[in-house]
């Protein structure tokens, strides 16, 4: 019998209940901290946005961030939230100062939602505002007030302190990765020259804005000095390296739009047109943009983003009465870049030479490319390498973000993953053995090597990353010497030809358990010696211990425990200190004394231990 549908079945959720029940609506995916866009970083960003807005309005030049394990504290030195509205600002939806565009004309925060989402999704949330020697402090748990106090006669600068602990009931087994936080902090300083952010005692500051961003992120010497253009509500920095791919950093109102949007699309189109007009030649767009490294930042009134977490700009216009985003970016870029190239003929000459080199290489591999495509078309009908999934990253499916591909080696490992995977969101690509070492080779090898050509086709990254089919590319190899070598060979391939996959945080290493510890009642899967000892202790020493030597030894029934909701992934990351060229030479080049010392120092001989 169907349940009754009457007045009693209709209920209105409290604001914090709604956020906790549907967190994805407010912060995107939850995650465990292994991806830069996981929910715990969105919580941090929402609080930071408010502090940066204060700086943008001319109040407070410093922000302090302290993160210790799962506890986050952010203190700014702005005006401080008005004391009488502190509770409302932290716990009433659609309450904030950002609706008054005179005060916050081009703000980055979530317009009255952000800090409430942080509050509701935290097991403990404290907000404290100091104004002219008086303060108010309110403590919440899961969005519900636990304590409230007024403080008088304070000798403390104005500003707001927000401290929170993400709720483990929602963010299970999460951890903050410091490199992701540092990248976020640096972006705030590049976009707000003069702002000082202290993160766990380290000071970050930028004097030259986007020029500093490119200098800090390009891992080789640019082939010409960085072109830095600054206008009203727009800033652009451009240079070229010698690596494959296009590398962009785009921002709207201080928000890092990792998926671009209308402003980046306008930049890419108008940049090509401006270069063609300047040289009076109809160069191919791919040759003009080959190896470009650029940053674009614009300010927009009341921006429209394509998601709650604001990673892609959807606005067509820069304000209610302003021009279109395309016209705003296009008119400025066309005029200023053309002027710059006329005034700097040396830069123009180097740029022209780079375009011609790219054109020459593209034409040289066009023949082999055509053959490879024909071969791939034939093979794809019977491609035993790829076990595809139903939902892809470049689709409009609500679960597109979850789309992933496991790159495995050998039939037994790929068989276990294939049988235990989620067929909707998890694909498997099986390698035949050790892939080719591509260090020092040209892109021609991607088409000549059948395996790499099929991998490129599976990922759909030949032209650009815009149509990437999987959000997470997961290298799943045994944790032995051969497995480690395969990881290095695959990372070398991506670094050599598709570095943006790593720069944009799409490549991961799958962690799989080293031990199974169990008795008749309980089973523990352990990823380290420490976890193994802990499990033995929990089972009071009466345990059967199995050491997994390889992925093929783990049955499909067990494997599903390691690639489902509790999947553990290590992101493959690049920092400024990680020069692609130096990394590749060190790990994949000829033996040198430094390399030999590294191998000897890091050599690990496994010893069997008895529980």
N, C-alpha and C positions, 0 to 999 in steps of 0.2 A: 504494500500500500504506500502511495506517494506521501511524503511529509506535507503537513498543512502549510499553506502559503497565506499567512494572515499578518495582522499588525505586529505580532510578537516576533516574526521572522525578520522584520526591518529594524536594523540598529545603526546608530551613528557612532563611529569610532572616535575616541578622544584623539587629539592631534598626534600625541606621541605613539598611541596604538597604531595609527595609520602608517606612520613612518616605519615603525618596527615590523609591521606586517608586510609592507611593500617597500623595503629599503632601496631596491633597484630603481624605483621611480625618482629617488632623490640623489643617490650617489653612484648610479650605474652598477657595475658588478661588485660583488663582495671581495672575492679573492683572498689570498693569504699573505699578500705583500710581495710576492715574487714578480708581479708585473707593476709597471709604473702607474698604471691607471686603476689599480685596485682601490677598493673603498677606503682603506685606512689612510691613503694619501689624499683622497678627496676630502676627508674630514679635516686633515691638517690644512689643506689648501683653503677650505671655506673659512676657517678662523683667520688664516694669514691674509686672505683677501680683504677682510675688514680693516686690519692694521695697515695694509698698503694703501687702501682708500684714504685713510687718515693722512698718510704721508703725501698722497697726490693732492689733497686739499690744503697742504701746507702746514700740517700739524704732526710733529714728531718725526725725527730723522733716524730713529733706531728701533729695531725690533729684536727681541731675544727669544730664541727657541731652544728648549731643552727637551730631549727625548731620552728616557732611560727605560729600556725594555718596552713595556706597553704603556708607559705614562708619558703624556705630552703636556708641556706648559709653554704658552706663548704670551709674552708681555710686550705691549707697545707703549709708546710715550706720546700718544695723541691726546685728544681732549677728554677721553674717558666717556663711556656711555652715561647719559643723564641718569642720576641715581634713582629718581622716582620712576623711571621706565626700565630699570635693569631687568626686573622679572619678566616684563612683557617682551623685551627685546630678545630674551633667551628662550621664551616658552610660548609666545603667542604667534601663531602663523600669520603671515602677511602683515607683520609689524616691523617697521624699520624706517631709517631716514632716507633710503635710496629711492623712494617714490617721488621725493622732491628733487627734480632734476637740477634745480639751482644749487643744491648742496652737493649732490653726487651726480654730476652731469654724465660722466662716462665711467661708471663704477664697474668693478669686476665681480663683486659678490653676488649672491643668489637672490637678491631682491626680497629680503624678509624670510627666506627659507633656510639658508645655509647653516647658521649657527643653531637653529632649532633642530635640524637634522643631526648635527653633531651631539647635541644634548640628548635627544631621544635614543641615539645609538651608542651611548656611553653608559658603562656601569656606574661611573662617577663623573660628574661634570661640575666644575666650580667656575663661577664667573665673578670677578671682583673689579669694581670700577673706583678709581680715585679721581676726585675733582676738588681742587682748592682746599686740601687738608682734610677733606671728609671722604669716607669710603663706604661702600656697601658690598657685601659678599653674600652670594646665594649658592648653596650646594644642592645639586639634583642627583637622582639616581634613576636611570632609564626615563628621564624627562619629568620625573615627579620630585617636587621640592622636599628636601630633607631638613634643611637648616637655612636660616636667614639672619644676618646681623648687620647693624650699622656701627661704623667706627668713626670717632671724632678725633680731632687734634693730631692728624697724621703729618709727619715730616717726610713726605714721599712725593715724587713727581707725579703729575697727572698721567692718566692712561688706563688701559684695560689689561687685566690678566685673565686668560682662559686656560684652565687645566682640565684635561679629560683622559679617560681610560676607555678605549673602544671595548664594547661589551663582548666577552668571549662567547656568550650565547648566540651572538650573530656572526662575529668574526672568529671562527674557530681556528686555533693553531696559527695565528698570524704573527708576523714579525716585520719590523721596519728595516728596510735595507738602506743604510746610510747614503750610499751613492745616489739613490733616487731622490732622497731628501736634499742632498747637496745640489743636484741638477735643478730641482725646483727652486731652491733658494737663490742659486746663481741667476736663473731666469728673471726672478723678481728684481735683482739688483741691476741686470743689464737694461731692463725696461724702465727702471726708475733711478737714473743716474743721481748719485748723492745719497741714496738710502743705504744705511748700514744694517746688515742682518748678522747677528751672532747666533751660530748654531753649535750647541755643545762646546762653547768656548772659542770656536773658530770664527774669524771675522771675514765677512764677504762684502765687497764694495766695488762699484764700477764707476769709472769717470767718463768713459767714451761710449757707453751704451752698446748698440748692436755690433760696433766694430770690435769691442772687447769680446762679445759672444763668439764671433767668427774666429778671432785670434786664439781663444781658449779651446775651441772645438775642432779646428782643422788640424789634422794630425800629420801634416806635411807642410813644406813651404809653399804658400800660394804662388802661382806663376806671375802674378802682378799684384801691386799694392791694393789693399781692400778699398773698394769704392764705397764711400759712406755718405749717404744722402739724408738730410734731416729737413722736414718741413712741418707745417702745422698739422698736428694729428696724424702724421705719417713719418716713418723712419725706415730706411732700407740700407742694407749692407750686402755687397756682392763681391765675390772673387771666384777663381777657378783653381782646382788642383789638377792632379794627373790621374786620379783614380776613376774607376767606372761609376756610373750612376749620377743621380741628381740629389743633392742634399739641401733640404729647406728647413728653416725654423720660422714658424708663422705665429703671430700673436694678435689678439684683439682685446683692447682695454686691459692689457697686462695678462690676459689668459692665454696659455700656451695651447693653441689649436693644433693638436698633434695630427688631426686628420684634415687639416687645411680648411678649405671652404671657398666662398666667393672671392675673398681677397687674394688668396694664393693662386687661384685659377686665373684671375685677372693679371697678376704679376707674371705668370708663366707665359701667357698669351702676348701681353704687351712687350715683354722683354724680347721675345722673338721678333716681333714687328719692328721694334726700335733698332735692333741689330741689323736686320735686313735693310731697313731704310738708310742706316748710317753707311753701310758698306755697299749699298745699291746692288745687292746680290740676293737671289732667292734661295738662300741656304735652307737645308732641311732643318726643321725644329729640333730634331734629336741631336744634330751636330752642334747647333747653337747652344743647347743646354747641357751637352755632355760635360761631366765633371764640375758642374756649377755648384758652388756653396753659397747660399744666400739666406738672409733673414729679413722678414717683412713684419712691421708692426704698425697697426692702425688703431685709431680711436673712433668709436662709433656710438652714437646716441641710441639708447634702448636696443642693443643688439639682439638679433634672433639667432639662437643656436639650434642645431639639429638634434641635440640631446640635452638632458638635464645637466650633465657634467661638462658641457660646453667645449667639446673637442673639435667641433666643426661649425664654422660660421655659415648661417643660412641667409643672413640679411642681404637684400638686394640694394638697399640704400643706406647711407651713413647717418641719416637722421630724418625726422619727419619732413623737414623742408630742404634737405640736402641733396646732393647729386647721388647717382648710383655708386655702389662700391667700385664697380669696374671703371667708371669715369674718374672717380677720386684717385684710385691707384694708377690708372692708365695715363691720365693727363700729367700727373706729377712725374711718373717714371719716364715717360717719353721725353719730356722737356729737359729734366735734370740729367738723365743718363746721356742724352745726345750732347748736351752742353759739356758734360764731363769728358766724354771721349774726344770732342773737338779740342778741349784744353789740354788733354793728356794723350798726345799721339803715340807715345811709347806703349802705354797700356793698350790702346786700340790695336797697335801692331801685334802685340803678344796675343791678344784675344783673337785676332784674325788668323794667326798661325795655328792656334789651338783648334779653331773650327775646321780649318783645312785638314789638319792631322786626323781629326775625328771622321771627317768625310772620307778620307783616304782609307782608313781602317774599315769603315762601314762597307765601302764598296769592295774591299779586298775579301771580306767574308760573306758577301751577299750570295755568291755561288754555293758555297758549302752550306749556308743557311737554308737555301732553297731545297737542297738535297736532304738536309736533316729534317725539314718540315714534312717532306714527302714520306721519309722513312718513319717519322713519328706518327704520321696519319695512319700508315699501314699497321704499325705496331700497336697503336692505341686501341684498336679493335680487339686485340688479344693480349693486352698488356697485363702480364701476371705480376708486375711490380707494384701496381697501385690498387689498393682496395679502398675505393672512395667512400665518402660519407654523403649524406643527403643535403646537409646545410653548409653553406660556404660563407666565408667572411665578406665576400663582395656581393652578397645577396641582401635583401631587405628583411630577412627573417629576424624576429626578435632574439633568436639565439645565435645570430651570426658571430657575435663576439666569442662564443664558446668553441667555434670551429678550430680543429687542430689536426695536425698530421704527424704521425710517429715515423721517423726514419730508422729502420732496423736493419740488422745484418744477420743473414742466415735464416733458413726455413723454420727452425724450431722457435726462435724468438718472435718472428713475425706471425707465426701460427698462433702462439699463445695470445699475443695482443689482438690479432684479428678476431679470435673467438670470444674474447672478453670485452672488447671495446663497445662503446656506444655508437651504433651504426648511423645515428643521426648527425653527430658532431665530431666523430673521430675517424680519420682516415689512416691508412698504413701504407708506407712506401718501403719496399724491401730491396736492400742492396745485395748484389751478387757475392761480394767479398769486400776486400779493402778497395775503396775508390782511388782513382788516380790522384797523385800529388800535383796540384795545379800551381804550386808556388812558381812565380816568375813566368807563367805561360800567358798567352793573350786570349781574348774572348773566343777566338777561333775554336779553342779546345772544347768549349761548351757545346758546340754544334758537331764536332768530330767525335766526341765521346758519347756513345748512345745513352749510357746511364745518366750522365749529367744533363743531356738534352731532354730526356724523359722527366727528370726531376724538375728542371726549369719549366717544362710544359705543365707538369702536375701543379706546381705552385702558381703558374700563370704570371710570371714576372719578367718575361722577355723584354717587353717594351718599358714597363714601369711597375712601381709597387701599387699603383692605384687599383688594380684589379686582383690583388693578392687573394688567393682562394682560402687560405687558412691563417687565422690570427696567431696561432702558436705553432711553430715548427719545432718539434721535440725530437732531439737526438736520443735514441734509446739503444744503448750498446751495453755489453757486459762491462763490469767494473774491473777488468783485468788489463794487462798490457796491450793486447790486441784491440780491445774495446776502446781504450784511451787513445790509441793511435788512429782508429777510425774517427773518433770525435774530432781529433786535431785536423785530419784530412778534410772532413766536412766543414769545419769552421774556417779552414784555409780557403776552401772553395767559395764560401759565402763572403769572407773578407776580401778576397781577390776580385770577385765579379759583382757581388750584390751586398756591399757593406751596409746599405740602408736597412736591410733586414735585421742586422745586429744593432745598428744605431737606434732604430725605432722600437727595439725591445721585442722582436718577434721570435728570437731563437732561444731555446732552452735545452737543458740536459735533464733527462728523466732520472730521478733518484729511485732506486729499487732497494728493497731490504736485503741486508747481508745475511740475516739470521731469522729463522722461525724458532720461537721458544714456546713450548706448550706442555700442558698436562691434559688429563681427560676432560677437564672442565673449561680451560681457558687457553687461548692462543694469542701470542704477541708477535708482531713483525717488527724487527729491530734494524735500524739503519746505521748503527754504529756499535762499537764495543761497549760504550757507556750505556746505551739503551739495552743491550743484551744483558749486561750485569744487573741493571735495574729490573728487567723482566724476571731473571732467575731469582732475584731477591723477593719479588712479589709472589712467585710460585713456591717460595720457601725452599728453594734448592732442589725440589723434586721436579725436574724438567727434562724434556727431550729437546735437544738442540740440533737444528739442521742448518748447515752453512750452505747458502745458495752460491754456487760457483759461476752461474751464468743465467741469463734470462730464460733460456730454453728449459732450465730445470724447474721453473715455476709453472705450475699447472694453470690452465685458463681460469678455472674456478677461483684460484688464489689471486691470479693476476688482476682480476676485476677490482680487488681491494686497493690496488696501487695506482690505477689510472682513472678512478672515479672521483667522488667528492673529496677524498683525502689525498689526491695526487700531490706528490712533492716535486717541485721543479726548481732547478737552479738556473737563473737567467744568465745568458752569455752577454756580458756587458763590455762597453768600451768607455774609457775615460780619456781625458786630454793626455795623460801620461802614457796611454796605450797607443803609441804610433803604430798604425797598421803595418807600415813597411818594416819597422824594427821588430814587431811581434812575429811577422812572417819569416823574416830572416833568421831570427833567433830559434824559433821552433821547427821550421821546415827547411832552412837553408843548410849550407855545408857545416860540418863540425868545426867548432872554434874552441879555444881553451875555456871561454866563459860558458859555452853550452855544455861542455864536458863536465865542468865543475857543478853546474846546475843539476845535471843528471845524477852525478855521484851523491850530491847533498840531498837530493830528493828521492833517492832510491829506497824503496820500501820492500823489505823481505817479509812475506807473510808467515806468521807462525801459528800453528794450530794450538788453540787454547782449550783447556779442559774446564768445564764449568765447576 
